[in-house]
Amino acid sequence: MRVKSASASDRKRKKLFSITKGYWGRRKNVFRRAKEAYLKALSRAYGDRKRKKRDYRRLWITRISAATRAEGMSYSAFMNGLKKAGIVMNRKMLSELAIHDMEAFRALMAQAKIAQNQ
């Protein structure tokens, strides 16, 4: 008696097609193309998880820069002043302060200015 593996391959195809559902053209319903698309999607997902961290950091820096320029100071001067003042704060929190609590951000800017001029 020979082994019939149709049910296993059916399950394999069904699983892949459920993953690639919504892909464009043959990438969703032709096994070979779907497998290629899925493998490429996995590699892009890995890279994009890394890219997301870079993108957020860029966004935070842009927000901080906009807030410091509105107060007449450059981003680099502000960050240098914070470092000299011994204030350790990450860019995410600085950008949140710049958006939601401008008074606290201005106080940090004042301390950075004082530390930079010494």
C-alpha positions in Angstrom: 0.0 0.0 0.0 1.5 3.3 -1.0 1.3 6.5 1.0 -0.8 9.3 -0.4 0.4 12.8 0.6 -2.3 14.8 -1.0 -3.8 15.9 2.3 -0.5 17.2 3.6 0.3 19.2 0.5 -3.3 20.5 0.5 -2.8 21.8 4.0 0.6 23.3 3.1 -1.0 25.2 0.1 -4.0 26.3 2.1 -1.8 27.7 4.9 0.4 29.6 2.4 -2.6 31.0 0.5 -4.2 32.1 3.8 -1.0 34.0 4.6 -0.7 35.6 1.1 -4.4 36.5 1.0 -4.6 40.1 -0.2 -1.4 40.1 -2.2 -1.6 41.4 -5.8 -2.1 39.2 -8.9 -0.7 35.7 -9.0 1.2 36.3 -5.7 -1.9 35.2 -3.8 -3.0 32.1 -5.6 -0.1 30.4 -7.5 1.9 28.4 -5.1 5.3 29.1 -6.4 4.7 32.9 -6.8 3.0 33.0 -3.4 5.9 31.3 -1.7 8.4 33.7 -3.3 6.2 36.7 -2.3 5.9 35.4 1.3 9.6 34.8 1.7 10.3 38.3 0.4 7.7 39.8 2.7 9.4 38.1 5.7 12.7 39.6 4.8 11.1 43.1 4.3 9.3 42.8 7.6 12.6 42.1 9.4 14.2 45.1 7.8 11.2 47.4 8.4 11.2 46.6 12.1 14.8 48.0 12.2 13.8 50.9 9.9 10.8 51.9 12.2 13.3 52.6 15.0 15.3 54.9 12.7 12.1 56.6 11.4 10.8 57.4 14.9 14.2 58.8 16.0 14.2 61.1 13.0 10.7 62.2 13.8 11.6 63.0 17.5 14.7 65.0 16.4 12.6 66.9 13.9 10.1 67.8 16.6 12.7 68.9 19.0 14.5 70.9 16.3 11.2 72.7 15.4 10.6 73.5 19.1 14.1 74.8 19.8 14.1 76.9 16.6 10.8 78.5 17.6 12.6 79.6 20.8 15.7 80.9 18.9 18.1 78.0 19.5 19.4 75.2 17.2 18.9 71.6 17.9 22.6 70.8 18.2 23.2 73.7 20.6 20.3 72.5 22.7 21.5 68.9 22.9 25.1 70.1 23.6 23.8 72.4 26.4 21.8 69.5 27.9 24.9 67.3 27.9 27.0 70.0 29.6 24.3 70.6 32.2 24.3 66.9 33.0 20.7 66.4 32.0 20.1 62.9 30.6 16.9 62.6 28.7 16.0 60.6 25.6 14.7 62.2 22.4 11.3 60.6 22.7 10.6 62.3 26.0 12.1 65.6 24.8 9.7 65.6 21.8 6.8 64.7 24.1 7.6 67.7 26.3 7.9 69.9 23.3 4.4 68.9 22.2 2.5 68.6 25.4 4.4 70.7 28.0 6.1 73.6 26.4 6.8 75.4 29.8 8.9 72.4 31.0 10.7 72.3 27.6 11.5 76.0 27.9 12.9 75.4 31.4 15.2 72.7 29.9 16.2 75.2 27.1 17.1 77.8 29.7 19.3 75.3 31.6 20.9 74.3 28.3 21.6 77.9 27.4 23.2 78.6 30.8 25.4 75.4 30.7 26.5 76.2 27.1 27.6 79.7 28.0 29.8 78.7 30.9 
